[in-house]
Amino acid sequence: MEDQASLLSRLRAGDEDALRTLYRSHGRSVYEAAVSSTLTEEEARGVVKSVFVEVFRELQSSEASADVDALIVSTAEIHIATVLSERDAGSVDDAQAGSSAVPQPASPGAALQSVMEGPKKQKKPKDPARRQAVLSIIAGVLLLLPVLWILLGTLMGLGLLPKVDLGHAAFDRVIFPLFYLN
C-alpha cells in the first residue's frame, strides 16, 4: 500500500483512484463499526457513503497536514452518533432510516458514487442447462425408485431373491384392504 503522504496529495488533487484506495483499505472497518453500533446494514451503508464523501471533501478543502486514518475514525463516529440520536429521537422514519438518516452530500463524481456505495455481493449467474440436468436426475431417481421397489418385491415373491421386508408388508396391510369389495 502506498504511503500516507502520497495518498493524501492524490486525494487533495481529486484523484478518484486515491479515493478507491482509501475506501478499499478503510471501508470494511467503517461498515463493521457502524453495524456493531447497532445500526442496520442499510444505515451502515449510508454512513460509509457519507463518511467517505465528507473525508474526500474535507481533504480537498484543507491544505493543513491531515492524519487520514484519524479523520476517517472521527467522521465515522460523528455520523454513527448522528444516525443513532436521530433514530432514538424518532425524527427518522424507519422506512427511510438508511437513505435519509445521514445527510447525503452531492456526489463528487459518478465514478466515486460507485466506490462509495459499499460492498456489493455478486450473485453467480444461474446456468439453466445445469438446473435442467439436476432436475432431470432428480425426476429420474424418483421414477426409478418405485419401479425398483416393485421389481424387487416381485422377484422375492417368485423366490428368486431371499425375502427381505422392503416395506411390502406394511403396504399390504394398509393399502390392499382399501380395494376389497366386501
N, C-alpha and C positions, 0 to 999 in steps of 0.2 A: 504494500500500500504506500502511496506517496506521502511525503512529509506534510505536516500541518501547514507550514508557510506557503508551500506551493499550492495546496488545495485552497487555502484562504485567498491567495491572489487570483486564482482562477474563478472562485466564487464571486469575488468583488468585480471581476470583469464580466460577470453574467454568463459564464460558461455553463451550459446545461449539462454537459458531461460531468462536470465537477459536482453538480447537484445530485446527479445519479450516483456518483461515487459516495457522496455523503449519505444519501438515502440507503444505499446498499450496506454501508457499514453501521448505520445507526437506526434505520427504520424498524427493524425487528424489535430492538430493545425498547424503543418508544412505544410501539404497539403493545408489547408484553407488559410494560409498566402501566399503561392505560387500562388494559384488561384486568391486571391484578389489583387495580384500584377500584374494582367493581364497576367498571364501565362495560357496556355491552360491546360486542365486536363491531357493530356499526358505529357506535360512538367513538370507539378506539380508532377506527379507520379515519373518522373525521378529525380526531385530534392529531393523528400522524400527518394528515394532509396539511392542516393549518399550521402545525409546528414547522414543517419544512418550508412552507411558503413564507412564514414570518422570519425564520432564520435567514433564508435566502435574501429577503428584502432588507433585513437588518444589516447583513454583511455588505450589501451593495451600497447602503446609505451611510455607513460608518467607515471612516478611514482609520480609526483607532485600532490598535492591535487587539485581536479578539481570540479568546480560547473557544474554539468552535464546539468542543465537547461540552463545556460548561454552559454555553449559550443554548445548546440543544436541551440539556437537562433542565435548566431553569425555565425555558419556554414551555417544555412539556409539562413541568409541574404546574405552571400557571394555567395552561389550557385544561389539564385534568381537573384542577381545583375549580375552574370556571364551570365546566360541564357538571361536576358533582353538585356545586352550590346551586346552579340553575335548576337542576333536576330536583334537588331537595326542596327548593323554594316553590316548586310547582309551576315555574314560569315556562318550562319547556314541555310541550305536548309530547306524550310518549310516542305517538306515531311519527313525530318529526324529530325525535331526540338525536338521531345520528346525523341528520342533514343540517339542522339549524342550531344545535347546542353550542357549537363553536363558531365564532364569527369567521366567515369564509372570505378572505380577501380574494380579489380577482386573480386569476392565474397569470403568472408571468409569461406563459407561452404554452402552446398546445403540446409541445414535447414534454414540458415539465409537468403538465397535467397528468399524463400517463405515468410518470415516475412517482408522483405523489399520491396516487390513488391507493396505494398499498399493495401488498402481495395478492396476486390472483392465482387461484388454483386452476390449472389447466386440466380439463377433462380429456380422457382418451377418446378419440373418435370411435364410435361403435361400428364394428365391422358386420354388416348384415349377412354376409356369407358365413362367417363363423357362427353367428347366432343361429342361423338356419341349420347348420351342421349339428350344433349342440341339441337343438330341438328335435331334429330327426333321430339322433341317437337315443334321446330320452323316450321318444314315442316308440321306437323300435324295441327297446328294452321292455317297456310297459306292455306292448303287444305280445312279446315273446314269452314273458313270464307265465301268463295263464295257459298258453299253448304247451309249454314245457310241463307245467303242473298237471294238466290233463293227460299228456303223453306218459309221464312217469306213473300216474295213477292207473292208467290202462295197462301198462307193462307189468306193474305189480299185481294187478288183478288177474292177469293171464299167467302169473307165476314165472315170468321171465326175469324179474328182479326181486330181490328179497323185500319183504313187506316192511315198510317204514311209514309211520304216520306223518304225512306232509300236510295235515290239516283236513284230510279227506273225511275222517270220522266225524269231526265237528261239522263239516259241510253236509254230510249225510244226515246227521241228527237235526240240523236246523233248517236246511233248505229243502230237502226232498219231501218232508211232511207237508210243506206248503202246496205240493202238487197232487197229493192224494185226494181222490174224489169221493171219499166215503161220506 
